[in-house]
Amino acid sequence: MKKQSKQVHWLGDSLDVVRTFPEAARKSAGNQLGMVQSGLDPTDWKPIEIVGPGTKEIRIRVGMAYRVFYVAKFSEAVYVLHAFMKKSQKTSKRDIDLATERYKALMKERNKK
């Protein structure tokens, strides 16, 4: 029996940002998130615990470097916290801070339920 896949919830402007990626990067992001929805790891990822426990980063390289931060540790959904084009070797403080802010807001919302 096929495992039920989780929904994807896009936080903030993350979906709009992914839509601005070049087609190949967009397709890769979609394929990688599809794997995550099915309970698998993406092909190129790393933990990004500085944002919050369970946060992972999908790494996409299509000409430029693109990143998608997500949390999949909850049973109901995969939450996409942030997506961006990476312009330097080190992930910018602004990108980390934005993802962290969205992670905290997600946890606050989940704790209300």
Summary of the structure (lengths in Angstrom):
residues: 113
radius of gyration: 13.4
end to end distance: 30.5
largest distance: 43.5
contacts: 315
relative contact order: 0.20
helix: 37%
strand: 27%
